[in-house]
Amino acid sequence: MTTRERVLAVLRGEKPDRIPWLGDLAYWIDYLNDEGLMPEQYLLPELFLKEDAKKINSGYDGTFNETGLQKLHLDLGVGFYLQGYFPFTTTYGGDIKITEEKTHKGKDILRVTTVSTPYGNLYEEWEYVFSTHSWGPKKRMVRDVGDLKKIRYLYENTHYEPDYALATRRYNTIGDKGVVLCYIPKCPIMEMIALRAGIETVVNIICDDEDEWRDHRLIALHVWKS
């Protein structure tokens, strides 16, 4: 059986000939690229199309390419699956204005995002730490119950349009070497815990004003379902 056949067999409740092996190489790839250690045979001249680069994990932007990414997995005997992307474009309506600034401190990068709404601004900081080759939050966008009105307005005025072009190309080039994975937004509470606020702030908000939290959760769920 091929890697793809093994994965599909498991999803169908069937027994594959052996456990399918698909590995998450993302941080290791970022390390190789950051340190200039990526073997040349994987740095092929075929670059991402510009519109594709925006959809790939930030560590790959401009430093890696589709053919080399797949060849690396193949040579290592690792099934391809995790180098996904969000298969849609995002636009904002209403009075939403979003600005993003990046500053460099040595090899580290600080990304500051400001979201302007009629109820006030939301502000967050994420940092790319070179020594760990990964992004992490320094300041979350939602800090207390007063920010829920602002982020509700953001969700209510966020619109999505499908964009499957990269998935279609990958389906044809990956073949039996793995599966195509597309990311989707998290459910409302996980979006807040993992990205927007963090678990401590979420617990504090629920304790401070459970009704306001419930209204936020229901509105966010309705927006994403639509």
NUFI-187745 format. One record per atom (N, C-alpha, C): x, y, z. Coordinates in steps of 0.1 Angstrom, whole numbers, plus 5000, padded with zeros to 4 digits. Each point is the difference from the previous one (the first is absolute). Layout:
<nodes>
XYZ ...
</nodes>
This chain:
<nodes>
500849885000 499250125000 500950125000 499550114994 500750135000 499650085013 500850105002 499750095012 498650055000 499550044988 498750064999 498949895002 500349884995 499049895001 499949965015 501150005007 500049975015 499250105008 500250134997 499250105007 498549984997 499749994987 498549994997 499449875006 500849895000 499549885006 499650025015 500950075007 499750035014 498750085001 499950114992 498850085000 498749934997 500249894992 498849924997 499749895010 500849995010 499949905010 500549864996 500950004990 500649884995 501449985006 500649894999 501349975005 501150014989 500950105001 501150014990 501049895003 500949994990 501149905001 501050035012 500150135003 500850055011 499550145004 500550045011 499650145005 500550104990 499250094995 500550114991 500950095008 501150054994 501050095006 500050134992 499450105007 500150144994 500550095011 501150074997 500750075011 499850154999 500150075011 499950155000 501550055000 500450054989 501450044998 500150155001 499050075004 499950154998 501150075008 500249975013 501050075007 501449974996 500249874996 501349964996 500450074986 499050014992 500250074987 500350155002 499350065010 500350145003 501450015005 500449915008 501450005006 501049994988 499849904991 501049994989 500050124992 498950064997 500050124992 500650125007 499650025013 500650115007 501550005002 500549885001 501549985003 500749984987 499350004988 500749984987 500549864998 499349915007 500549864999 499249914991 498950064993 499249914991 500949964989 500049864997 500849954989 499550064987 501050034991 499750074988 499049934991 500049865000 499149934991 498550035003 499750065012 498650035003 499750154998 501150084997 499750144996 500050014985 499049954994 499950004986 499550134995 500350034987 499650144995 498650034999 499149905000 498650024999 499550065013 499650135000 499650075012 498550005001 499550025012 498550025002 499550114992 498849984994 499350124995 499850105011 500050124997 499950115011 498749975008 498949974993 498749995008 500149875009 500849904996 500149885008 500850035013 501150084998 500950025011 499350065012 498950084998 499350065011 499249905008 499749884994 499249905006 500849905008 501349994998 500949905006 500450055013 500349915009 500550045013 501250104999 500050105009 500950114998 501549964999 500349885006 501449964999 500549964986 499049974991 500349964987 500050114990 499550125003 499850114991 501350044994 500249994987 501250054993 501249925003 500049895008 501249935003 499949854995 498949964995 499849864997 499149994988 499949894993 499149994989 499349874999 499049994992 499149895000 500749874996 500850004990 500649884995 501049955011 500850095005 501049965010 499449955013 498850065004 499349955012 499649864998 499449974989 499549864998 501249904998 501050054993 501249914998 500649965014 500150105009 500649975013 499249905007 498750005000 499249905007 500249874993 500049994987 500249884993 501349935003 501150085000 501349945003 500249955014 499250065009 500149965014 499049895003 499249964991 499049905002 498950055009 499750135001 499050055008 498850054992 498849955004 498850034992 499850155001 499450064989 499850154999 498650025005 499850105010 498650035004 499950145006 501050045008 499750115009 500350144994 500750014989 500350134995 498850064993 499050035008 498750044995 499950154998 498850054998 499750144998 498550025002 499650125002 498650035001 499450024986 499149914996 499550014985 499050104998 500250125004 499150114998 500750135001 499550114994 500550135002 499150075010 500550105008 499350075010 499950154997 498850055001 499850144998 499250065012 500150135002 499350065011 499150114996 498850015006 499150104997 499850105011 498950075000 499750105011 501150105001 500350045013 501050105002 501349945006 500349874995 501249935004 501250054993 501050045007 501350034994 501149925007 500949934993 501049925005 501450044995 500950025010 501350044996 501049905007 501149974993 501049915005 501450064998 500850005010 501350045000 501049905005 501149994993 501149905005 501250085003 500649975011 501350065004 501049885003 501350034997 501049895002 500950045012 500349915008 501050015011 501049894998 501050034994 500949894996 499349914990 500049875003 499349914991 498549975004 499750065011 498649985005 499150114993 498749964998 499150094994 498850025009 499650135001 498750035008 499050054990 498849935000 498950034991 498950065008 499750134998 498950075007 498850024991 498949965005 498750014992 499050095008 499550104993 499050085006 498749994992 498949985007 498749994993 499150125006 499650094991 499250115003 498549974998 499250025011 498649984999 499350125006 498650014998 499350125006 500049995015 500349895006 500049985015 501450025006 501050034992 501350015004 500949914993 501350015003 501049924993 500449875007 500349904993 500649875005 501450004995 500949955009 501450004997 500749885005 500949944992 500749885004 501450004995 500949935007 501449984996 500349854999 500649964989 500649874999 501450014996 500849915006 501550014998 500549874994 500950024989 500749884995 501450005007 500249905008 501249985007 501049914993 501150064995 500949924991 500549885007 500350015013 500649895007 499149885001 498750024999 499049895000 499449974987 500250094990 499549994986 498549995000 499350085008 498649995002 499450145004 498750024997 499350115004 499249985013 499950105008 499349995013 499450135004 498950005007 499350135004 500750075011 500250134999 500550085011 498850085007 499150054992 498850075005 498849954992 499049955006 498849954994 499150114996 499249974990 499150104994 498850035010 499549905007 498950025010 500649995014 499950105008 500550005013 499050005012 498850044997 499050005010 498650014994 499050005008 498649994995 499650124991 500750115003 499750124992 500449994985 500949904997 500449984986 499049914992 499049945007 499249914992 499150074990 499550135003 499350074990 500850034988 501250035002 500950034989 500349884991 500349895006 500349884992 498749944994 498950025006 498749964994 499850084987 500250135001 499950084988 500949954989 501349975003 500949944991 499549884993 499549905008 499449884994 498850024991 499150095005 498850034992 500350064987 501250074998 500350064988 501249944993 500249875003 501149924993 499349914990 500550004988 499349924989 501149914993 499549884996 500949904994 499549964986 501049984991 499749954987 500949884997 499549894995 500849884997 501150034991 501249945002 501150004992 500849875000 499649914991 500549865001 501249974990 500550114994 501049984989 501249925005 500650035011 501249935005 499749865004 498849985006 499649865003 499949914988 499450064989 499849934988 501449964994 500950094999 501349974995 500749905009 499950015013 500749905008 499449864999 498750004998 499449874999 500649924988 500250084989 500649944988 501549965001 500750085008 501549975001 500349915012 499350005010 500349915012 499649864997 498949984993 499649864996 500049915012 500649884999 500049905011 501050035011 500750115000 501050025010 499450065013 498750035000 499450055012 498650054997 499650105007 498650064999 500150155000 499050074994 500050145001 499250055012 500650085008 499350055012 499850154999 498850045002 499650145000 499550045014 500550115005 499650055013 498750075000 499350005011 498750075001 500150085013 499250115002 500050075013 499649915011 500550035012 499749925012 498550045004 499449915009 498750035005 500250125010 498950085003 500250125007 500850005013 499749905009 500850005012 501449964998 500449924991 501449964997 500750124993 499350074992 500550124994 500550105011 499150025010 500450095011 501149955009 499949875003 501149945009 501349994993 500049954987 501349984994 500650124994 499250104995 500550114992 499750145006 498750025003 499650145003 500350055014 499849915010 500050045014 500949925009 500049874998 500849915009 499049955011 500449885006 499049935009 499850085012 501050075006 499850085012 499050114998 500150074989 499150124997 498649944998 499949894992 498749954998 499349965013 500749945009 499449965013 499550135007 500950105000 499750125007 498750074994 499950004987 498950064993 498749935004 500049875000 498849925003 499650035015 501050015009 499750035014 499550145002 500550104992 499650145001 498650024995 499749944988 498750034994 499649894990 499449905006 499649884993 499150034989 499050095002 499050034989 500750064988 500950105003 500850064989 500849904992 500649905007 500849894994 499049924991 498949965006 499149924992 499550064987 499750135001 499650084988 501150004990 501250025004 501250004991 500149864993 499949905008 500249864995 498949974990 498850035003 498949974990 500150084988 500450125000 500150094988 501249944992 501149975006 501149954993 499749874993 499349915007 499649884994 499150024988 499050095001 499150034989 500850064988 500950085003 500850064989 500849904992 500749915008 500849904993 499149894993 498949975005 499149914993 499550054987 499850145000 499550064988 501050024989 
</nodes>
